[in-house]
Each structure stands twice: as structure tokens, then as C-alpha cells.
């Protein structure tokens, strides 16, 4: 059905979705960096698990740290974790390193 739209959208298949973008429009990568500019941020930590996240990982010159959830041999993320359950460990590690908090401090839900 999406191919019948005029003009036909750019289609990016996800794990359980299909993302439709107007032709020539930026993906998640450009959107993430537009938000960075708007918030006057100089760095971006991005973690994702889907093909749609690869547009962010591909912008490595502007991405401070990219982490893919699940190994994907063609990913442009600098790092990966094996399972989503490891995301909390990554966040705890970053908080500890940047704020000097003890590593045993638990993040609250």
C-alpha cells in the first residue's frame, strides 16, 4: 500500500514495524542531531536495537558513543551489548564514570 503513495515514501523496515519517510527527508540520525543543536549539546550517547537506528550510528563523526543492542555484523555502532537486559549496566557504568558515583549505586525505575 505504501508504494502506491505519491510520491512514494522511503521505507525503512524495523523489527516489528516499517518506517515511512517522505522522499529526501532525514532519518533518526538527522533528527537526533537537530535535537542536539536545539538543546545546545555537544555530545550524544545513543543506544538502539533496530535497523532504523543505523542512521544515527552511521554519523560517527558527530556521535559521542553509539551502542547497538544485539550483535549485528554490519552495524556502524562503536559498541554492542548482547541483550537488552545489559542496558542498565551500561547506564550505570556511564553515570559512575561521569559523576563519580559508586558503581554499586542502583538506578531507580
Biopython code that builds the backbone (N, CA, C, O; Angstrom):
import numpy as np
from Bio.PDB.StructureBuilder import StructureBuilder

atoms = [
    (1, "UNK", "N", (0.827, -1.191, 0.000)),
    (1, "UNK", "CA", (0.000, 0.000, 0.000)),
    (1, "UNK", "C", (0.874, 1.259, 0.000)),
    (1, "UNK", "O", (0.563, 2.244, -0.670)),
    (2, "UNK", "N", (1.957, 1.210, 0.753)),
    (2, "UNK", "CA", (2.811, 2.395, 0.851)),
    (2, "UNK", "C", (3.425, 2.756, -0.491)),
    (2, "UNK", "O", (3.642, 3.934, -0.775)),
    (3, "UNK", "N", (3.708, 1.762, -1.317)),
    (3, "UNK", "CA", (4.302, 2.019, -2.630)),
    (3, "UNK", "C", (3.332, 2.745, -3.557)),
    (3, "UNK", "O", (3.749, 3.332, -4.555)),
    (4, "UNK", "N", (2.061, 2.708, -3.238)),
    (4, "UNK", "CA", (1.062, 3.399, -4.074)),
    (4, "UNK", "C", (0.957, 4.877, -3.728)),
    (4, "UNK", "O", (0.313, 5.630, -4.457)),
    (5, "UNK", "N", (1.568, 5.304, -2.645)),
    (5, "UNK", "CA", (1.535, 6.716, -2.271)),
    (5, "UNK", "C", (2.332, 7.541, -3.276)),
    (5, "UNK", "O", (3.314, 7.069, -3.849)),
    (6, "UNK", "N", (1.896, 8.769, -3.478)),
    (6, "UNK", "CA", (2.593, 9.669, -4.389)),
    (6, "UNK", "C", (3.002, 10.911, -3.631)),
    (6, "UNK", "O", (2.148, 11.578, -3.047)),
    (7, "UNK", "N", (4.258, 11.238, -3.621)),
    (7, "UNK", "CA", (5.386, 10.434, -4.099)),
    (7, "UNK", "C", (5.615, 9.249, -3.178)),
    (7, "UNK", "O", (5.247, 9.296, -2.004)),
    (8, "UNK", "N", (6.221, 8.184, -3.698)),
    (8, "UNK", "CA", (6.444, 7.009, -2.847)),
    (8, "UNK", "C", (7.406, 7.339, -1.701)),
    (8, "UNK", "O", (8.433, 7.983, -1.918)),
    (9, "UNK", "N", (7.078, 6.904, -0.499)),
    (9, "UNK", "CA", (7.934, 7.209, 0.653)),
    (9, "UNK", "C", (9.177, 6.326, 0.689)),
    (9, "UNK", "O", (9.227, 5.271, 0.057)),
    (10, "UNK", "N", (10.162, 6.772, 1.428)),
    (10, "UNK", "CA", (11.322, 5.944, 1.732)),
    (10, "UNK", "C", (10.861, 4.969, 2.805)),
    (10, "UNK", "O", (10.269, 5.384, 3.801)),
    (11, "UNK", "N", (11.122, 3.693, 2.619)),
    (11, "UNK", "CA", (10.688, 2.688, 3.587)),
    (11, "UNK", "C", (11.912, 2.104, 4.294)),
    (11, "UNK", "O", (12.865, 1.655, 3.656)),
    (12, "UNK", "N", (11.860, 2.123, 5.623)),
    (12, "UNK", "CA", (12.925, 1.538, 6.429)),
    (12, "UNK", "C", (12.287, 0.461, 7.290)),
    (12, "UNK", "O", (11.537, 0.765, 8.218)),
    (13, "UNK", "N", (12.584, -0.806, 6.983)),
    (13, "UNK", "CA", (11.984, -1.881, 7.786)),
    (13, "UNK", "C", (12.612, -1.933, 9.166)),
    (13, "UNK", "O", (13.826, -1.799, 9.313)),
    (14, "UNK", "N", (11.775, -2.128, 10.178)),
    (14, "UNK", "CA", (12.236, -2.290, 11.551)),
    (14, "UNK", "C", (11.968, -3.700, 12.017)),
    (14, "UNK", "O", (11.555, -4.553, 11.232)),
    (15, "UNK", "N", (12.199, -3.949, 13.291)),
    (15, "UNK", "CA", (11.963, -5.287, 13.845)),
    (15, "UNK", "C", (10.487, -5.670, 13.791)),
    (15, "UNK", "O", (10.135, -6.778, 13.388)),
    (16, "UNK", "N", (9.646, -4.752, 14.195)),
    (16, "UNK", "CA", (8.207, -5.030, 14.219)),
    (16, "UNK", "C", (7.440, -3.871, 13.608)),
    (16, "UNK", "O", (6.299, -3.600, 13.983)),
    (17, "UNK", "N", (8.082, -3.182, 12.655)),
    (17, "UNK", "CA", (7.442, -2.016, 12.063)),
    (17, "UNK", "C", (8.081, -1.716, 10.710)),
    (17, "UNK", "O", (9.118, -2.270, 10.345)),
    (18, "UNK", "N", (7.432, -0.830, 9.995)),
    (18, "UNK", "CA", (8.003, -0.261, 8.778)),
    (18, "UNK", "C", (7.876, 1.240, 8.930)),
    (18, "UNK", "O", (6.776, 1.761, 9.113)),
    (19, "UNK", "N", (8.996, 1.933, 8.856)),
    (19, "UNK", "CA", (9.004, 3.388, 8.974)),
    (19, "UNK", "C", (8.892, 3.991, 7.589)),
    (19, "UNK", "O", (9.633, 3.622, 6.678)),
    (20, "UNK", "N", (7.968, 4.914, 7.435)),
    (20, "UNK", "CA", (7.772, 5.599, 6.164)),
    (20, "UNK", "C", (8.202, 7.045, 6.321)),
    (20, "UNK", "O", (7.733, 7.752, 7.214)),
    (21, "UNK", "N", (9.108, 7.482, 5.438)),
    (21, "UNK", "CA", (9.596, 8.858, 5.466)),
    (21, "UNK", "C", (9.325, 9.510, 4.130)),
    (21, "UNK", "O", (9.411, 8.852, 3.093)),
    (22, "UNK", "N", (8.998, 10.796, 4.132)),
    (22, "UNK", "CA", (8.852, 11.489, 2.853)),
    (22, "UNK", "C", (10.168, 11.406, 2.075)),
    (22, "UNK", "O", (11.240, 11.402, 2.680)),
    (23, "UNK", "N", (10.100, 11.340, 0.747)),
    (23, "UNK", "CA", (11.333, 11.240, -0.042)),
    (23, "UNK", "C", (12.295, 12.382, 0.284)),
    (23, "UNK", "O", (11.902, 13.547, 0.357)),
    (24, "UNK", "N", (13.552, 12.022, 0.475)),
    (24, "UNK", "CA", (14.579, 13.018, 0.744)),
    (24, "UNK", "C", (14.627, 13.542, 2.160)),
    (24, "UNK", "O", (15.473, 14.377, 2.478)),
    (25, "UNK", "N", (13.743, 13.075, 3.013)),
    (25, "UNK", "CA", (13.740, 13.581, 4.382)),
    (25, "UNK", "C", (14.789, 12.843, 5.209)),
    (25, "UNK", "O", (15.141, 11.702, 4.907)),
    (26, "UNK", "N", (15.285, 13.504, 6.255)),
    (26, "UNK", "CA", (16.294, 12.853, 7.088)),
    (26, "UNK", "C", (15.670, 11.771, 7.964)),
    (26, "UNK", "O", (14.466, 11.776, 8.218)),
    (27, "UNK", "N", (16.493, 10.862, 8.409)),
    (27, "UNK", "CA", (16.042, 9.800, 9.294)),
    (27, "UNK", "C", (16.321, 10.147, 10.739)),
    (27, "UNK", "O", (16.453, 11.319, 11.091)),
    (28, "UNK", "N", (16.410, 9.124, 11.578)),
    (28, "UNK", "CA", (16.649, 9.324, 13.004)),
    (28, "UNK", "C", (17.958, 10.058, 13.272)),
    (28, "UNK", "O", (18.053, 10.842, 14.216)),
    (29, "UNK", "N", (18.955, 9.806, 12.448)),
    (29, "UNK", "CA", (20.254, 10.438, 12.651)),
    (29, "UNK", "C", (20.158, 11.949, 12.614)),
    (29, "UNK", "O", (20.580, 12.626, 13.551)),
    (30, "UNK", "N", (19.609, 12.476, 11.544)),
    (30, "UNK", "CA", (19.474, 13.928, 11.428)),
    (30, "UNK", "C", (18.536, 14.490, 12.490)),
    (30, "UNK", "O", (18.762, 15.585, 13.006)),
    (31, "UNK", "N", (17.489, 13.744, 12.814)),
    (31, "UNK", "CA", (16.565, 14.200, 13.858)),
    (31, "UNK", "C", (17.272, 14.283, 15.208)),
    (31, "UNK", "O", (17.078, 15.241, 15.956)),
    (32, "UNK", "N", (18.092, 13.280, 15.519)),
    (32, "UNK", "CA", (18.823, 13.278, 16.789)),
    (32, "UNK", "C", (19.772, 14.469, 16.866)),
    (32, "UNK", "O", (19.889, 15.106, 17.913)),
    (33, "UNK", "N", (20.447, 14.769, 15.762)),
    (33, "UNK", "CA", (21.405, 15.864, 15.791)),
    (33, "UNK", "C", (20.726, 17.228, 15.729)),
    (33, "UNK", "O", (21.278, 18.213, 16.221)),
    (34, "UNK", "N", (19.552, 17.300, 15.140)),
    (34, "UNK", "CA", (18.780, 18.544, 15.200)),
    (34, "UNK", "C", (18.370, 18.832, 16.639)),
    (34, "UNK", "O", (18.409, 19.978, 17.085)),
    (35, "UNK", "N", (17.977, 17.788, 17.361)),
    (35, "UNK", "CA", (17.631, 17.947, 18.779)),
    (35, "UNK", "C", (18.862, 18.369, 19.583)),
    (35, "UNK", "O", (18.766, 19.211, 20.476)),
    (36, "UNK", "N", (20.007, 17.786, 19.266)),
    (36, "UNK", "CA", (21.244, 18.184, 19.939)),
    (36, "UNK", "C", (21.519, 19.664, 19.744)),
    (36, "UNK", "O", (21.837, 20.373, 20.698)),
    (37, "UNK", "N", (21.398, 20.129, 18.513)),
    (37, "UNK", "CA", (21.642, 21.552, 18.231)),
    (37, "UNK", "C", (20.651, 22.422, 18.993)),
    (37, "UNK", "O", (21.024, 23.446, 19.565)),
    (38, "UNK", "N", (19.391, 22.011, 18.997)),
    (38, "UNK", "CA", (18.348, 22.767, 19.679)),
    (38, "UNK", "C", (18.632, 22.883, 21.182)),
    (38, "UNK", "O", (18.384, 23.925, 21.790)),
    (39, "UNK", "N", (19.150, 21.810, 21.766)),
    (39, "UNK", "CA", (19.435, 21.785, 23.208)),
    (39, "UNK", "C", (20.845, 22.266, 23.537)),
    (39, "UNK", "O", (21.238, 22.289, 24.704)),
    (40, "UNK", "N", (21.607, 22.650, 22.513)),
    (40, "UNK", "CA", (22.987, 23.128, 22.680)),
    (40, "UNK", "C", (23.872, 22.064, 23.333)),
    (40, "UNK", "O", (24.705, 22.379, 24.183)),
    (41, "UNK", "N", (23.688, 20.818, 22.935)),
    (41, "UNK", "CA", (24.504, 19.712, 23.446)),
    (41, "UNK", "C", (25.706, 19.504, 22.535)),
    (41, "UNK", "O", (25.632, 19.745, 21.330)),
    (42, "UNK", "N", (26.789, 19.064, 23.106)),
    (42, "UNK", "CA", (27.998, 18.821, 22.318)),
    (42, "UNK", "C", (28.302, 17.342, 22.146)),
    (42, "UNK", "O", (29.225, 16.983, 21.415)),
    (43, "UNK", "N", (27.545, 16.485, 22.803)),
    (43, "UNK", "CA", (27.784, 15.058, 22.682)),
    (43, "UNK", "C", (26.477, 14.300, 22.684)),
    (43, "UNK", "O", (25.459, 14.786, 23.177)),
    (44, "UNK", "N", (26.517, 13.095, 22.124)),
    (44, "UNK", "CA", (25.315, 12.269, 22.073)),
    (44, "UNK", "C", (25.677, 10.826, 22.390)),
    (44, "UNK", "O", (26.558, 10.241, 21.759)),
    (45, "UNK", "N", (24.995, 10.264, 23.367)),
    (45, "UNK", "CA", (25.044, 8.832, 23.648)),
    (45, "UNK", "C", (23.762, 8.273, 23.073)),
    (45, "UNK", "O", (22.673, 8.741, 23.404)),
    (46, "UNK", "N", (23.883, 7.274, 22.214)),
    (46, "UNK", "CA", (22.702, 6.706, 21.574)),
    (46, "UNK", "C", (22.782, 5.197, 21.655)),
    (46, "UNK", "O", (23.806, 4.596, 21.332)),
    (47, "UNK", "N", (21.684, 4.591, 22.092)),
    (47, "UNK", "CA", (21.612, 3.134, 22.160)),
    (47, "UNK", "C", (20.357, 2.704, 21.419)),
    (47, "UNK", "O", (19.285, 3.274, 21.622)),
    (48, "UNK", "N", (20.487, 1.702, 20.565)),
    (48, "UNK", "CA", (19.351, 1.266, 19.777)),
    (48, "UNK", "C", (19.476, -0.188, 19.365)),
    (48, "UNK", "O", (20.546, -0.790, 19.460)),
    (49, "UNK", "N", (18.356, -0.743, 18.905)),
    (49, "UNK", "CA", (18.329, -2.166, 18.582)),
    (49, "UNK", "C", (17.696, -2.474, 17.231)),
    (49, "UNK", "O", (17.327, -3.618, 16.963)),
    (50, "UNK", "N", (17.571, -1.471, 16.389)),
    (50, "UNK", "CA", (16.803, -1.674, 15.167)),
    (50, "UNK", "C", (17.548, -1.118, 13.960)),
    (50, "UNK", "O", (18.462, -0.307, 14.101)),
    (51, "UNK", "N", (17.155, -1.555, 12.796)),
    (51, "UNK", "CA", (17.740, -1.050, 11.548)),
    (51, "UNK", "C", (17.571, 0.461, 11.436)),
    (51, "UNK", "O", (18.434, 1.145, 10.886)),
    (52, "UNK", "N", (16.467, 0.980, 11.952)),
    (52, "UNK", "CA", (16.227, 2.426, 11.876)),
    (52, "UNK", "C", (17.241, 3.225, 12.685)),
    (52, "UNK", "O", (17.431, 4.414, 12.431)),
    (53, "UNK", "N", (17.889, 2.597, 13.644)),
    (53, "UNK", "CA", (18.892, 3.272, 14.471)),
    (53, "UNK", "C", (20.239, 3.396, 13.768)),
    (53, "UNK", "O", (21.104, 4.152, 14.209)),
    (54, "UNK", "N", (20.415, 2.666, 12.695)),
    (54, "UNK", "CA", (21.692, 2.689, 11.978)),
    (54, "UNK", "C", (21.985, 4.056, 11.370)),
    (54, "UNK", "O", (23.151, 4.385, 11.156)),
    (55, "UNK", "N", (20.958, 4.866, 11.085)),
    (55, "UNK", "CA", (21.227, 6.214, 10.555)),
    (55, "UNK", "C", (21.917, 7.082, 11.599)),
    (55, "UNK", "O", (22.654, 8.005, 11.251)),
    (56, "UNK", "N", (21.684, 6.795, 12.874)),
    (56, "UNK", "CA", (22.384, 7.517, 13.934)),
    (56, "UNK", "C", (23.805, 6.964, 14.059)),
    (56, "UNK", "O", (24.768, 7.730, 14.110)),
    (57, "UNK", "N", (23.935, 5.649, 14.109)),
    (57, "UNK", "CA", (25.254, 5.042, 14.244)),
    (57, "UNK", "C", (26.168, 5.419, 13.071)),
    (57, "UNK", "O", (27.384, 5.510, 13.241)),
    (58, "UNK", "N", (25.603, 5.635, 11.910)),
    (58, "UNK", "CA", (26.399, 5.961, 10.724)),
    (58, "UNK", "C", (27.040, 7.342, 10.819)),
    (58, "UNK", "O", (27.987, 7.627, 10.086)),
    (59, "UNK", "N", (26.552, 8.189, 11.688)),
    (59, "UNK", "CA", (27.067, 9.547, 11.822)),
    (59, "UNK", "C", (28.135, 9.594, 12.916)),
    (59, "UNK", "O", (28.075, 10.425, 13.822)),
    (60, "UNK", "N", (29.085, 8.716, 12.820)),
    (60, "UNK", "CA", (30.081, 8.533, 13.874)),
    (60, "UNK", "C", (30.907, 9.779, 14.145)),
    (60, "UNK", "O", (31.405, 9.955, 15.257)),
    (61, "UNK", "N", (31.061, 10.644, 13.154)),
    (61, "UNK", "CA", (31.854, 11.853, 13.387)),
    (61, "UNK", "C", (31.161, 12.813, 14.338)),
    (61, "UNK", "O", (31.810, 13.683, 14.919)),
    (62, "UNK", "N", (29.843, 12.667, 14.508)),
    (62, "UNK", "CA", (29.097, 13.548, 15.414)),
    (62, "UNK", "C", (28.535, 12.810, 16.618)),
    (62, "UNK", "O", (27.966, 13.431, 17.516)),
    (63, "UNK", "N", (28.687, 11.512, 16.643)),
    (63, "UNK", "CA", (28.153, 10.682, 17.719)),
    (63, "UNK", "C", (29.247, 10.426, 18.744)),
    (63, "UNK", "O", (30.320, 9.930, 18.399)),
    (64, "UNK", "N", (28.985, 10.760, 19.994)),
    (64, "UNK", "CA", (29.969, 10.542, 21.046)),
    (64, "UNK", "C", (30.108, 9.057, 21.355)),
    (64, "UNK", "O", (31.222, 8.542, 21.444)),
    (65, "UNK", "N", (28.985, 8.369, 21.518)),
    (65, "UNK", "CA", (29.014, 6.955, 21.856)),
    (65, "UNK", "C", (27.761, 6.287, 21.317)),
    (65, "UNK", "O", (26.644, 6.695, 21.637)),
    (66, "UNK", "N", (27.947, 5.257, 20.496)),
    (66, "UNK", "CA", (26.832, 4.501, 19.946)),
    (66, "UNK", "C", (26.909, 3.053, 20.374)),
    (66, "UNK", "O", (27.960, 2.422, 20.260)),
    (67, "UNK", "N", (25.793, 2.517, 20.872)),
    (67, "UNK", "CA", (25.745, 1.140, 21.352)),
    (67, "UNK", "C", (24.561, 0.437, 20.706)),
    (67, "UNK", "O", (23.425, 0.903, 20.797)),
    (68, "UNK", "N", (24.826, -0.653, 20.071)),
    (68, "UNK", "CA", (23.777, -1.466, 19.457)),
    (68, "UNK", "C", (23.367, -2.554, 20.442)),
    (68, "UNK", "O", (24.222, -3.173, 21.075)),
    (69, "UNK", "N", (22.086, -2.784, 20.572)),
    (69, "UNK", "CA", (21.592, -3.891, 21.396)),
    (69, "UNK", "C", (21.425, -5.088, 20.469)),
    (69, "UNK", "O", (20.595, -5.075, 19.560)),
    (70, "UNK", "N", (22.216, -6.108, 20.707)),
    (70, "UNK", "CA", (22.215, -7.289, 19.848)),
    (70, "UNK", "C", (23.302, -7.168, 18.794)),
    (70, "UNK", "O", (23.449, -6.123, 18.161)),
    (71, "UNK", "N", (24.049, -8.220, 18.609)),
    (71, "UNK", "CA", (25.132, -8.194, 17.625)),
    (71, "UNK", "C", (24.554, -8.163, 16.216)),
    (71, "UNK", "O", (23.676, -8.955, 15.873)),
    (72, "UNK", "N", (25.048, -7.259, 15.426)),
    (72, "UNK", "CA", (24.674, -7.146, 14.014)),
    (72, "UNK", "C", (25.967, -6.836, 13.271)),
    (72, "UNK", "O", (26.522, -5.750, 13.444)),
    (73, "UNK", "N", (26.467, -7.766, 12.442)),
    (73, "UNK", "CA", (27.795, -7.607, 11.859)),
    (73, "UNK", "C", (27.971, -6.366, 10.989)),
    (73, "UNK", "O", (29.098, -5.905, 10.807)),
    (74, "UNK", "N", (26.902, -5.822, 10.455)),
    (74, "UNK", "CA", (27.002, -4.653, 9.576)),
    (74, "UNK", "C", (26.688, -3.342, 10.288)),
    (74, "UNK", "O", (26.602, -2.294, 9.649)),
    (75, "UNK", "N", (26.517, -3.395, 11.598)),
    (75, "UNK", "CA", (26.195, -2.185, 12.347)),
    (75, "UNK", "C", (27.364, -1.214, 12.327)),
    (75, "UNK", "O", (28.528, -1.612, 12.297)),
    (76, "UNK", "N", (27.026, 0.059, 12.343)),
    (76, "UNK", "CA", (28.046, 1.097, 12.422)),
    (76, "UNK", "C", (28.226, 1.613, 13.846)),
    (76, "UNK", "O", (28.985, 2.554, 14.081)),
    (77, "UNK", "N", (27.531, 0.999, 14.788)),
    (77, "UNK", "CA", (27.708, 1.372, 16.198)),
    (77, "UNK", "C", (29.122, 1.012, 16.634)),
    (77, "UNK", "O", (29.692, 0.020, 16.179)),
    (78, "UNK", "N", (29.678, 1.832, 17.520)),
    (78, "UNK", "CA", (31.032, 1.557, 18.000)),
    (78, "UNK", "C", (31.079, 0.330, 18.901)),
    (78, "UNK", "O", (32.080, -0.386, 18.932)),
    (79, "UNK", "N", (29.994, 0.089, 19.635)),
    (79, "UNK", "CA", (29.949, -0.999, 20.605)),
    (79, "UNK", "C", (28.608, -1.707, 20.502)),
    (79, "UNK", "O", (27.675, -1.221, 19.863)),
    (80, "UNK", "N", (28.535, -2.852, 21.138)),
    (80, "UNK", "CA", (27.253, -3.529, 21.247)),
    (80, "UNK", "C", (27.175, -4.274, 22.565)),
    (80, "UNK", "O", (28.189, -4.649, 23.153)),
    (81, "UNK", "N", (25.951, -4.478, 23.011)),
    (81, "UNK", "CA", (25.679, -5.365, 24.138)),
    (81, "UNK", "C", (24.873, -6.523, 23.585)),
    (81, "UNK", "O", (24.162, -6.371, 22.592)),
    (82, "UNK", "N", (24.978, -7.660, 24.213)),
    (82, "UNK", "CA", (24.319, -8.853, 23.672)),
    (82, "UNK", "C", (22.798, -8.813, 23.836)),
    (82, "UNK", "O", (22.053, -9.238, 22.953)),
    (83, "UNK", "N", (22.351, -8.290, 24.990)),
    (83, "UNK", "CA", (20.920, -8.342, 25.308)),
    (83, "UNK", "C", (20.453, -7.013, 25.890)),
    (83, "UNK", "O", (21.241, -6.246, 26.443)),
    (84, "UNK", "N", (19.168, -6.763, 25.755)),
    (84, "UNK", "CA", (18.578, -5.541, 26.302)),
    (84, "UNK", "C", (18.758, -5.460, 27.810)),
    (84, "UNK", "O", (18.832, -4.368, 28.373)),
    (85, "UNK", "N", (18.828, -6.606, 28.459)),
    (85, "UNK", "CA", (18.998, -6.620, 29.915)),
    (85, "UNK", "C", (20.323, -5.981, 30.345)),
    (85, "UNK", "O", (20.479, -5.642, 31.518)),
    (86, "UNK", "N", (21.270, -5.810, 29.434)),
    (86, "UNK", "CA", (22.558, -5.204, 29.758)),
    (86, "UNK", "C", (22.555, -3.678, 29.662)),
    (86, "UNK", "O", (23.540, -3.038, 30.030)),
    (87, "UNK", "N", (21.474, -3.093, 29.178)),
    (87, "UNK", "CA", (21.404, -1.638, 29.017)),
    (87, "UNK", "C", (21.553, -0.930, 30.359)),
    (87, "UNK", "O", (22.247, 0.083, 30.444)),
    (88, "UNK", "N", (20.914, -1.443, 31.402)),
    (88, "UNK", "CA", (21.033, -0.822, 32.722)),
    (88, "UNK", "C", (22.484, -0.811, 33.187)),
    (88, "UNK", "O", (22.929, 0.158, 33.802)),
    (89, "UNK", "N", (23.220, -1.873, 32.903)),
    (89, "UNK", "CA", (24.637, -1.918, 33.278)),
    (89, "UNK", "C", (25.434, -0.840, 32.541)),
    (89, "UNK", "O", (26.312, -0.209, 33.128)),
    (90, "UNK", "N", (25.137, -0.630, 31.281)),
    (90, "UNK", "CA", (25.814, 0.411, 30.502)),
    (90, "UNK", "C", (25.520, 1.782, 31.105)),
    (90, "UNK", "O", (26.430, 2.593, 31.278)),
    (91, "UNK", "N", (24.266, 2.040, 31.422)),
    (91, "UNK", "CA", (23.899, 3.330, 32.004)),
    (91, "UNK", "C", (24.556, 3.533, 33.364)),
    (91, "UNK", "O", (25.039, 4.624, 33.665)),
    (92, "UNK", "N", (24.577, 2.494, 34.178)),
    (92, "UNK", "CA", (25.213, 2.587, 35.492)),
    (92, "UNK", "C", (26.706, 2.885, 35.335)),
    (92, "UNK", "O", (27.259, 3.705, 36.068)),
    (93, "UNK", "N", (27.351, 2.222, 34.385)),
    (93, "UNK", "CA", (28.768, 2.460, 34.129)),
    (93, "UNK", "C", (29.010, 3.913, 33.729)),
    (93, "UNK", "O", (29.937, 4.548, 34.231)),
    (94, "UNK", "N", (28.185, 4.444, 32.829)),
    (94, "UNK", "CA", (28.368, 5.826, 32.378)),
    (94, "UNK", "C", (28.124, 6.831, 33.495)),
    (94, "UNK", "O", (28.871, 7.800, 33.633)),
    (95, "UNK", "N", (27.096, 6.609, 34.284)),
    (95, "UNK", "CA", (26.815, 7.513, 35.400)),
    (95, "UNK", "C", (27.988, 7.504, 36.364)),
    (95, "UNK", "O", (28.420, 8.557, 36.834)),
    (96, "UNK", "N", (28.497, 6.331, 36.657)),
    (96, "UNK", "CA", (29.637, 6.214, 37.575)),
    (96, "UNK", "C", (30.856, 6.953, 37.028)),
    (96, "UNK", "O", (31.533, 7.659, 37.775)),
    (97, "UNK", "N", (31.138, 6.802, 35.763)),
    (97, "UNK", "CA", (32.326, 7.417, 35.166)),
    (97, "UNK", "C", (32.206, 8.936, 35.076)),
    (97, "UNK", "O", (33.191, 9.644, 35.281)),
    (98, "UNK", "N", (31.023, 9.439, 34.775)),
    (98, "UNK", "CA", (30.863, 10.884, 34.589)),
    (98, "UNK", "C", (30.579, 11.635, 35.879)),
    (98, "UNK", "O", (30.976, 12.792, 36.018)),
    (99, "UNK", "N", (29.904, 11.003, 36.817)),
    (99, "UNK", "CA", (29.552, 11.692, 38.065)),
    (99, "UNK", "C", (30.353, 11.226, 39.264)),
    (99, "UNK", "O", (30.234, 11.804, 40.344)),
    (100, "UNK", "N", (31.150, 10.214, 39.103)),
    (100, "UNK", "CA", (31.937, 9.713, 40.217)),
    (100, "UNK", "C", (31.122, 8.967, 41.252)),
    (100, "UNK", "O", (31.583, 8.770, 42.376)),
    (101, "UNK", "N", (29.902, 8.543, 40.888)),
    (101, "UNK", "CA", (29.075, 7.789, 41.832)),
    (101, "UNK", "C", (29.652, 6.385, 42.001)),
    (101, "UNK", "O", (30.254, 5.853, 41.068)),
    (102, "UNK", "N", (29.483, 5.787, 43.153)),
    (102, "UNK", "CA", (29.929, 4.406, 43.322)),
    (102, "UNK", "C", (29.210, 3.502, 42.328)),
    (102, "UNK", "O", (28.019, 3.666, 42.065)),
    (103, "UNK", "N", (29.955, 2.548, 41.784)),
    (103, "UNK", "CA", (29.385, 1.663, 40.778)),
    (103, "UNK", "C", (28.244, 0.826, 41.331)),
    (103, "UNK", "O", (27.423, 0.338, 40.554)),
    (104, "UNK", "N", (28.162, 0.643, 42.619)),
    (104, "UNK", "CA", (27.113, -0.207, 43.189)),
    (104, "UNK", "C", (25.795, 0.544, 43.337)),
    (104, "UNK", "O", (24.787, -0.061, 43.705)),
    (105, "UNK", "N", (25.777, 1.862, 43.055)),
    (105, "UNK", "CA", (24.542, 2.630, 43.168)),
    (105, "UNK", "C", (23.539, 2.124, 42.141)),
    (105, "UNK", "O", (23.862, 2.007, 40.958)),
    (106, "UNK", "N", (22.340, 1.826, 42.584)),
    (106, "UNK", "CA", (21.305, 1.297, 41.683)),
    (106, "UNK", "C", (20.544, 2.452, 41.062)),
    (106, "UNK", "O", (20.270, 3.460, 41.713)),
    (107, "UNK", "N", (20.206, 2.287, 39.789)),
    (107, "UNK", "CA", (19.325, 3.243, 39.145)),
    (107, "UNK", "C", (17.903, 2.937, 39.582)),
    (107, "UNK", "O", (17.531, 1.769, 39.691)),
    (108, "UNK", "N", (17.105, 3.959, 39.831)),
    (108, "UNK", "CA", (15.728, 3.728, 40.229)),
    (108, "UNK", "C", (14.853, 3.672, 38.983)),
    (108, "UNK", "O", (15.149, 4.292, 37.962)),
    (109, "UNK", "N", (13.790, 2.928, 39.095)),
    (109, "UNK", "CA", (12.870, 2.748, 37.960)),
    (109, "UNK", "C", (11.767, 3.788, 38.025)),
    (109, "UNK", "O", (10.889, 3.810, 37.162)),
]
sb = StructureBuilder()
sb.init_structure("model")
sb.init_model(0)
sb.init_chain("A")
sb.init_seg("    ")
for serial, (resi, resn, name, xyz) in enumerate(atoms, 1):
    if name == "N":
        sb.init_residue(resn, " ", resi, " ")
    sb.init_atom(name, np.array(xyz, "f"), 0.0, 1.0, " ", f" {name:<3s}", serial, name[0])
structure = sb.get_structure()
